[in-house]
């Protein structure tokens, strides 16, 4: 027979009190966050897409948690410096990151130097948004069409680093279309890369399409093609790469692979050993925020469309994408890391 102390321990005590353990965890996590300061790391300078989404969501997360929420920009290494910071800070759930899930996957898949994480062990909280990649040029570009680009020797592209979620797309476009490209790395972020294109320091740029909208509206840059399987509603007159140029059948595998990796897009993520009850609570908080019609409308007004995926679903997707390259991984690695630098 159980003693009273044994009977009231663990889950039995929760049952006697009429509280299920899941609810108890939620209460515990809510108490932990109340009154604390939560930091959202962003791996790029202020003003880029990741930063703007983080700042859109920060006040809503603050109200949900009863906490102060700050956005902290830590640019460097194509956004990976912030991810490295995430995994060395105390893993208490008070630091999370608005990350490029696709860049994190690529960095590990391609074994980039400095990768100090396992993307499948990181705790993915929610997918926040998705936008296709856009190939764009300056208003007075030397190579103003896809046909012109084919004649360039070389055709130069701006990027922050190798396989940074920008240069890999430029490399794949170059490979598929047979362009004589050279990718110039070292730019800090979207603003610097765009300015380099506008000033004709380089011929072309790649950005998430929503990050380029204001520059298109201001006639600073001109879209060439979307790196996406279908057109995008905000730029419905811009063709996909497949529409703008014929894609050789023997090379389409790499386009499909990279677009598949791109499904992960922008996401909130926490470090691997943050307590499980806090992860459940953060996932619940982001699910409520990212499905709130008022938040969705607020984002839509500035072309920051919300595209929510629950954290547990995203966790599963990340694992699947890590295996997506299969036996073609060595070929993929050579194209995106070596051929055009």
N, C-alpha and C positions, 0 to 999 in steps of 0.2 A: 504494500500500500504506500502511496506517495505521501510524504510529509506535506504540511501546509506550505512550507518554504519551497519545496520542489514543485508543488502544484501551481503556485503563483509565479514561478519563474518563466522567463522566455515567452513563447507564444501563448502558453496557458493563461498567464496573467492578462495578456491582451484580450483573450476570449472572455475571461471573467468580467473584465471591465467593459466589455462590449465594443472593443476597438480592434479592428483587424490590423495586422502588422503593416500592411501597405499604407493605411491611413496614418498609423503611428510614425512611419518613416517620413511621410509627407509633412506632418507636424514638426518633427525634429529638424528637417531640412529648412522649413519655413522659419523656424526660430533661429537657425544658424545664420541665415542671410539677412534677417531683419536688422537694419541699422548699420550693416557692414558697407565696405566699399568694394565694388566689383569692377574689374578692369577688362575691357575688350581690346585685345591686341589687334592691330591691323598692320600688315606687312608692306605697306606702301605709304607715301606721303599724303597729307591731307588733300582732299579734293577728288581723289580717284573713286572708282565704283565701290570698292570694298569699304573705303572710309565713309562714303555717303550713306551706304546701307547701314553700316554700324551706327552712325549718328541718327539715322531715322529710327532705329530700333531701341537705342539706348534709353531714352526717356520712358518708353513703354515697359522695358525690362525693369527699370528702376521702380516704377509704380507697382509692378507685379511682385517684386521681391521685397519692397519696402526698404530698398538699399540705395546708395549712391552709385551710379554707374558712369564710369569714365572711359573714353576712347583714347587709347595710347598708340600712337604711330611709331613703328619700329621698322623702317625700310632697310633694305639690304639683302643681297643674294637672291634677288627675284622673289622676295616675300618670305624666304625661308628663314631669315634671321629671327623674325617674330615667332615662327613655329619652334625654332630652337630655344628661344626664351621661354616659351610656354612649358616645355618639358623639363626645364631646370628650375623654374620657380616652385615654391611650395604647392604641392598638388592638393589644395584644399577646396578647389572650386571657386575661389575668388578671382582667379585669372582664367579667362576663356579667350578664344580667338575667333575673329571673323576671317576665315581662311579660304584660300583657293584649294578646295578638295582635289581638283584635278592636278594642280601643281604639286601638291603633297604626294599624290599617287605617282606622278611622273618622276619626281625626284628620287623616290625609293625604287621604282621599277628600273630606272636608268642608273642606279647606284651613284648618284651625284655625291661629290665630296662634302663632308659635313652633315650628312643625314644622320640624325641621332634619335630617330623615332621609328616606330613601326606603325604605319597608318591603320593597320587593322587593330592595333591595341589602343590607339587614340579613341576617345569617346565622343562620337559624333552626336550632336545635340539636335540639329535641324538643318535642312537645306533651306536657304533663305530666298534665293533668286537664281535665275538663269537667263542668259542672253547669248546669242551666237557671237562668234568672233567675226570682226569686220576687217577686210583688207582695204586700206585707204591710202590716198596720195594727197599731196598738196594741191592747192588751186592752180599753181603754175608748175606742175610737175613736168619733168622731162619726158616721162613715160606715162601718158595720160589714159591709156587703155590697156586691157589685157594683151591685145595684139602687140602694142608698143613694147610692153614689158618683155615679150619674147625676144626682142631685138637687142636688149640691153646687155652690156658686157663690161662691168658687172651691174646687176640690179641690187642696190643696197637697201637694207632693212634695219630699223632700230629695235633694240631689245635690252633688257636689263642684264641678262645672263643666258647661259645655255639651258635649254629645257625649262624656261621660266614661265611657261604658259603663254608665251608670245613667240619666242624664237622657234619653238618646236612647230608651231603652226606655219610660220614663214618657211621653215625648212621643208615641211610637207607639201605646201603649195609649190615651192620651187622644184621639188622632186617630181611631183605629179605632172607639172606643166613643162618640165625640162628647162627651167630658167637658169641662167648663169648668175646665181645670186651670191652675195656676201652679206652675212649678218654681222652688224656692228653692235657689240655689247658694251655695257657700262653705264647706261642711262638709269636714273633713279626710279622712274615710275612713268605712269601714263602721261603726265604733263610734260615731262622732259622729252619723251619719245614723240609726242605729238608736235611739240615745238621744233624738233629736229626735222620732221617731215615738212612742216609749214615753211621752214627756212631753207628747204632743199639741201640740208646737210646729208640727208639720206633720201632715197627715192620713195620708200614705202613704209607703212606702219601696220601693225595689227593691234587692235584693242577689242575689248568687249564692246559690242555695238552700242549699248546704252551709255557707255562712257564717252562715246564719240558724238552723240546726238547734238549736244550744244555747239560743238565745233562745226558740224555739218550745217546746222541752222544759221550759224554766223558766217558761212561761206569761207571758213578757214581751211577745211579739208573736203575732199570729194571721195565718196565711197566707190570702190571698184567691185567688190563681190563679198558675199557672206560665206563664211566657212561653216556651213550648216546644211542639213538635209532638206530644209524647206525655207521659204522666205519668212521674214520677220515682220510682224504687223506694223511696227513703228517705221520701218523702211521698206514698205511693200513694193517699191519700184526698183529696189536693188536686187540683182540676180544672185542666186547661189553660185558657188564656184563651178558646179556642174553645168549650170545654165550659161555661165559666162565663157566657158571653155570646155571643149571635149576632154573627158578624163579617160586616159588609156585603161582598158579593162584590167591589164596586169598590174596596175598601180592603185586601183581603187581600194584595195585592202587597207592601205595605211590611212586613207581618208576616213573610212568606216571605223577603224580602230580608234583614231584620235577623237572623232566625234562621239564615240561610245564613252571614252574616258571623260569627255566634256559634260556628260550627263550629271556628274557630281557637282560641278560648278561651285558657287559660293555657299559656304556653310559655317555654322557655329560649331566649335569643337572644344573639348576639354582634355586635360592631360590624362594619361592612362589610369592612375591610381586614385583619382578623386572618388570619395566614398559613393557607393551605389545609390544611397538615398538621395544624395545631392544631384546626381546625374538624372535620376527619375524626376526630381523636382524641376530641374532646369529644362528637361525635355518637355515636361508638361507646360511650363511657363511659355516656352517658345511656341509650342503648338497653339496655345490660346492667343498669343500675340499675332502670330503669322496667319491665323485664320480669322482674325477680327476684321469685319468689314471696314471699320473706321481706319485701321492701319493700312489695309489694302488700298483704300481710296486715297489716303495720304501719299502713299508711294506712287500710285498711278498719276497723280497730279504733276509729279516731277519725272515721269517716265522711269520710275524705280518699281518695276513690277515685282510683286511677291510671287514666288513659286515655291510653295512649301512641300517638304518631304519630312516625315517624322524621323526622329533620330534613330530608332531601331531599324527602320527600312533603309536609311542611308548607311548605317553600319554594315548591313548585309551587302548593299550595292558596292561599297568600297572594297570589300573582300572579293567580290566577283570581278571588279575592274582590275585588281592587282594581278589576276590570272588571265586577263583578256588577250594579251599579246601572244601567249602560247609559244610555239616553236619559232615564231617570227621575231621574237624579242631581239636577238643579235642584229638583225637587219634594221629593225626599228631604231635601235640604239645608235647604229652607225649613221643613219640618215639625220637624226635630230641632234646628235652631239658632235659629229665630226665633219660632215660633208661640206657645210656652207660657212665655215668659220676660218 
